[in-house]
Amino acid sequence: MTSSSTIWTDTLPAVRGKIVKQAELAPFTWFRVGGPADVLYIPADPEDLSDFLRQLDPSVPVTYIGVGSNLIVRDGGIEGVVIRLAGKAFSDIQIDIENNLIIAGPGALDSAVARAAAKAGLAGLEFYAGIPGTIGGALTMNAGCYGGETKDVLVSAWGYDRTGEIRTFTNEDFGFSYRHSDISPDIVWIQAVFQGTPDDPAAIAERMDAITARRETSQPIREKTGGSTFKNPEGHSAWKLVDEAGWRGKRFGGAKFSELHANFMINADNATAADLEGLGDTVRAEVKQKFGIDLHWEIKRIGRPAQG
């Protein structure tokens, strides 16, 4: 680390949460790969986070992560501060039954939000049962599956900007499109409000069970994976393009695309982040060459490549 980076790590704001320097990030990602964060900060609660952001040197890069289900951290680690929202203070789920609303923190698992809504007899969020991420990530990328998307149910959300100030956004403010929102990545989400529709809890649970069963039989959920690797190009299925390019089950270092679902990469044998990213980029190049179609990453890749 440079002398300048050493200075900022020695003058971090006081917090009630946890700060770890040179913290290994691989255990926090589903792929189990990647180098360390210069600093990992796990806030105690939203107020602790706001105070930290307000006092942190504005030149220090900040990266937010959730459960790491759709993330590759590169082997050289991440510069600056990585903030991980964990614990009840960020994963609470509340139901406003009078107004048919579900209020959830950014660290709440999508599937937990779906279950809470179902238990309360509120339909519309069943698709979240098939997404292995958190609400924070769902807001950032308009997460969806099996015919439903975040844009269909979100009412509003609020979070902190890089200076620790509160910013509130309506559904319209997000500018949602396929796996994308227009909100600045500097916003760290604190709470989201979703609109449900009254329905029989048993009927909702039945639809969720169907989604869960479909996912378990068609996706390699027991492996070290990261969900869908590529977005579906318009008029095409990403898995079919990967398959037709000959990459289903084919190795690239310690990484491969799943035999069960050809759009899911797997850390099959002590893969590095470079193996996974190299596999994805190699397949993208071959699909472009063979079919003239551009595949775009859905998995987020962050950090520095390995040095040397």
N, C-alpha and C positions, 0 to 999 in steps of 0.2 A: 504494500500500500504506500501511496505517496505521503510526504510529510503533511500536505494540506489535508488529506483525508484523515490522517491520524489526529489532527487538531480537532476536526469536527466530531469525531467519535469520542474524544475525551471531554467534550463540552455539550453533551446531550442534555435536553431538559429533564428535570426530575419527573418521575412518573409513579403512579400507584400500581401500574401493570408490570410486565416483565420485559427486560431488555437483555438480549444476548448478542455479543459481538462474535463475528465469524461463525454464525449459526448455520449448521447443515440444513439444507432445505429439502433434500431428497425424501426424508421421511414424511414430509407434508404434501407430497404429490402422489397421485395414483400410479404413475410410471416408476416411482422410486429412483429417479435420476436427478442429477444436477449438482452444481457447486454451492458454496455457502453464500449467505447474505453478509454484506459488510456489517449490518446491524439488523437483527430481528426484534420487532417490538410487538408485544401482545397486550393491547390496552385492557385495563380493568373494566372500563365502561365507556359510554360515549363521551362523558365529560372529560375523562382522562385523555381520550383521544383528541378532543378539541383543544385542550390545553397544550398537548404535545405539539400538534400542528402549528398552533399559534406561536410557539416559542422556537420551533426548529428553524435553523438557518435555511432561508428560502432557496439557496443554491444546492441543497442536498436533494438528490433524486429520491422520490418516494414511490414504492410499488405496493399494491394491495393484492393479497391472495386470500382465497377461501379454503375449501377443502382440497384444492389442487386436482380436481377430477378432469379438467379440460386444459391441462397446462404442461408444457415442457420447460423446465428451468435448465438453461444451458450449463455446460460443464465448468465454465469459468465463474459461475455464481452471478450475483446481482449487486450492482453498485448502489450505494446509498442505504436507505432504510426500507426494509420489507415489513409491512404491517399486516398481521394476520388477525382477523376478527374471530375470536373463539369464545366459548362460554355462554352462559345463560343471558348475560347482559346484551348479547348481540344475536341470540337465536330464539328469543321469546316469540310466541305466537298467541295472539288474542283474537277473540271472536266478538264482533258487534252484531248480535243476532237481530236487534231491532232494525238495523239498516242493511243487513245481509253482507257485512264486510268482514274480511280477514286481514288482520294487521300483523306483519311479520318482520323480524329483524333480518339483517343481511346474512347472518351466519346460519339461519334456519335452513335445514335441508329442504329442497323442493318437495321431496316425498313426504316429509313430515307436515308440510303445509297442506298438501293434498289430503293427507289423513285427517288433519284437524278440521278442514273444511267439510269433509265427508261425514265425520262424526257429528258436526253441527247441522247437517242436512243442507249444506250449501254446495250446489253443483257448479261446474265450469272450470274447476282447477284439477280435474282428474288427470289431465296430461302430465302434470308435474310428478305423478307417480312413476313416470318412465324416464325422468331426468336425474342423473346422479350428481347434481351440483347443489349450490346454495342460491338463495334469493338474490344476493348481491350479484352473482354471476348472471342470473336470469335477467336482471334489469339491464346489465351492461350489454348483453348479446341477444336480447329478445329470444331467450331460450324457448324451445317448443318441440313437440313431437306428436305423432299420431293425430294430426289435425288441429292441435291447439297451440297457441303461442302466448307469450307473456302480454303482448299488446292487446290481446282479446279480453283480458281480465283486470289489467292494472288501472287503478284510479289515479293514484299519485304516489310520490316518494320524496323523501328528503334525505339530505346528507350534508357532509362538510366539504368545503372546498379546501384548497391547499393551505389557506391561511387559518383554517379552523372555524370559518363562518358558516352558518346554516344557509343552505340553498334548497328551495322547494320546487318540485317539478310536477306538472300534470302529465297525463298520458300523451297529450298532444305535443308537449315540449320535447318528448323523446325522439320524435321523428323516426319511429320504428320502421325497419325493413327486415328482410330476411337475415337473421342472425346478426343484427346490427342496431345500435341506437346512436343518436347524434350527440349524446351527453358527453362532456369532456371526461377523459379517463382520470383527471385530477379529483373528481368527485368520489368520496368514499361514502357508500350508502349506509344509512342508519335505520331506516324504517320504510316499509312499503305498504300500501293499502290496496286490496284487491276486492272486486265486486263479485259476489256469488249470486246464485239463483236458487231459491228454495226448491228442494226436491226430497224424495224419500231417501234416507240414509242408506238403506239396504240396496236400493237401485244404484246409488252413486258408488258404493263399495263394490258392487258387481262389475261395474265398468272399470273401476281401478284394478280389480283382480285380473280382468282380461288384458289390460295394458301390461301389468307386471308379468303375467304368464307369457305374453308375446315377447317381451324383452328377454326373459330368462331363456327362452328357447331359440332366440335369434341373435343374441349378442354375447360376447365372451366376458360376462360380468364377474367371473371368478378369477380373471387374469389381471396382470399389471397392465392396465390399458388406460385410455383417456377419452373414451367416447368416440364420436364421429370425427375422423381425421380431416375430411374435406367437406366443404359445403356442396350441396347438389347443384351442378350447373343447370341453368334453365333448360328444361326439356330432357334432362338426363339424370341418372342416378350415379352418384360417385362410386358406390360399391361395384356397380356393374362395369364401369370404366376401369377401375383397378383390376377387377377380375379378368376382363377381356385383354388387358395389357399383360396378363400372365403373372401377377404379383400376389395372388391369394396364396398364403402359406409360404411364400418365398423369403429366404433370409437375406438380411443386410446387416452384417456384424451380428450383434446380439438381438436385433429387432426383426420383426416380420409383421405382415398383415395376417390377421386371423383367418383360419380356415372356415370358421363359423360365419364371420361377417367381414367381407373384404374391405370395408371402410374403417375397420378398427385396427390400429397398430397395437402390438404387444411387445413388452419387454420380456422376451422369451428366454434369454440367457445372459444375464448380467450386462445388458445393453447400456451404452452411454447415451447421453442426450444427443451427441453427435451422430450416433447410430440411428436414432429415431428420426431426427431431422433430416439426415442424409437419405434415409429410406423414403421419407415423404417427398423430398425434392427430386429424387431419382424417378419416382413414379410419376410425379407431375410432368417431368420432362418427357418421359416415354408416352404418356397419354397425349400430350401436346403433339409429339412427333407422329404418333400413329393415327390419331383421330382429329387433330386440329382443335382440341377442346382444352380450355384453361381450367385446371382445378385450383381452387383457392382454399388455403388452410382454414379450417374451423377451430382447430386446436391453437391455443395461444402459445407462442414461443417467446421467452423473455430471457434477458441476461446476456452474459459475455461468453463467447466460445472459450474453450480451454486454451491456455497459453502454452506456446512451444509446440 
